[in-house]
Amino acid sequence: MKKDKKLFKLLEKVIDPELNLPITDMGLVYGAEIKKNKIAKIIITLTTIGCPLADVICNDIKNVLIKEKNIEKVKVEITFNPPWTPNMMNESAKMELGF
């Protein structure tokens, strides 16, 4: 799946509530695109299976994106393929967390 640059930029506003870093910096966003029917489709992963904050992150994604005039609906899909690892974080996030 593609990573639409505008959506990806908007997703920088979504903060991982546990680590206090943008989900984009964490490497949690695997895909982000707007379909022709004004549906934003976002594919994310989580740092762990069974993450208790999954609903919070998904709701934050929806709340950020639904404000856009060219988006009428937001669908968030969670996948664990491939599984997340700290290597997926950008350099800024790695430095912030001491990796």
N, C-alpha and C positions, 0 to 999 in steps of 0.2 A: 504494500500500500504506500501511496505517496505521503510526503509530509508537506502539505500546503504551508508556504512560508508565513502567510498572514495568520492562519490558524495557530501555527506553532508559536508565533510571537504572542498571540492572545493567551495561549496556554502557559506562558511564562508567569502569568498572574496567579496560577493555581499553585498553592504552596503545600508541600507535604507536611501535614500537621504534626508529625512526629519529629522530623528532622529540620523543619523550618527552612526548606530549600524548594525552589521551583521544581515541579515534576519534570520539566524539560531538562533542567540541569542534572537531575537524578538519572536521566536516561530511561524514564518510565513511559515515554510516548513513543510508540512504535509506528503509528500512522495517524494522519489527520487530513481529511479532505471533505470538500463540500460537493455533494451530489447535485445534479441538475434540478432536483425537486426541492432544493433549499434545505436538505438534511445534512447536517455535519456528522460525519462518521469518524469517531476517534477510537483508536485501538491503543490500549495501555497495558502495562503489566504492573505488578506490585512487588515490593521488595521481598515479601513472603506470601506463600499460599495461606489463605485464611486470615489475611490482614484485617484486623478489626476496624480499620479506618477506610476500607474500600468504599463504603457508601458516602462517606464525607468527601473523599476525593472525586468520586463520580458526580455528586451533587455540585461541588465547586466547579467542575468542568462545565456542567450544564448551565449553571448560573452565569458564568463568564461569557460563554458563547451565545446564549439565547438573546443577549442584548444587541447582537449584531443584526442590522437590517436585512442582510441577505441570508439569514439563518432562521428557519421556522421551527426546526426540531433538531435535537441533539441525541445521537445514539452513541453510547459508550460501551465498548466491548473490552472485556478483560481477558487477557491471554497469559499463559505462562510458557509459551513457546516462541522464542527461546526464553529460558529462565533468566531473570535479572541477576546480574552480578555487579559488584562495585566498579568493575572495569567499564561499565556502561555510563558512568557519571562523567560529566565534562571536567576539565582540569580545575575549574573554579570550585565545583562541589567537592572534588577530592581534597583540595587544599583546606576547604572549610571544615571537613570532617576528619582531617588528619591522615588521609591515605597517601 
